[in-house]
Amino acid sequence: MTISISLHSLQPLLAVAAGILILLVPRFLNYIVAIYLIVIGVLGIVRFS
């Protein structure tokens, strides 16, 4: 059995994780948003290259 994770299924999981982290540790909001955007950007670049 092979489990594959596509970009479309990974984005909602990252968004939920970022949202939970923001709720739990709001003082790290800038870092969480920055890391989320970097991860989504890198995944988008890898997908289209």
VENLINRA-V602991 format. One record per pair of residues at least 12 apart in sequence whose C-alpha atoms are under 10 Angstrom apart, sorted by the first residue. I is the first residue (numbers start at 1). J is the second residue. D is the distance in whole Angstrom. If there is no record, write none. Layout:
i=I j=J d=D
i=I j=J d=D
//
This chain:
i=6 j=43 d=10
i=6 j=47 d=10
i=7 j=40 d=9
i=7 j=43 d=7
i=7 j=44 d=8
i=7 j=46 d=10
i=7 j=47 d=8
i=10 j=40 d=9
i=10 j=43 d=9
i=11 j=36 d=9
i=11 j=39 d=9
i=11 j=40 d=7
i=11 j=43 d=9
i=14 j=36 d=7
i=14 j=39 d=9
i=14 j=40 d=9
i=15 j=33 d=10
i=15 j=36 d=8
i=15 j=40 d=10
i=17 j=32 d=10
i=17 j=36 d=9
i=18 j=32 d=6
i=18 j=33 d=7
i=18 j=35 d=9
i=18 j=36 d=7
i=19 j=32 d=9
i=19 j=33 d=9
//
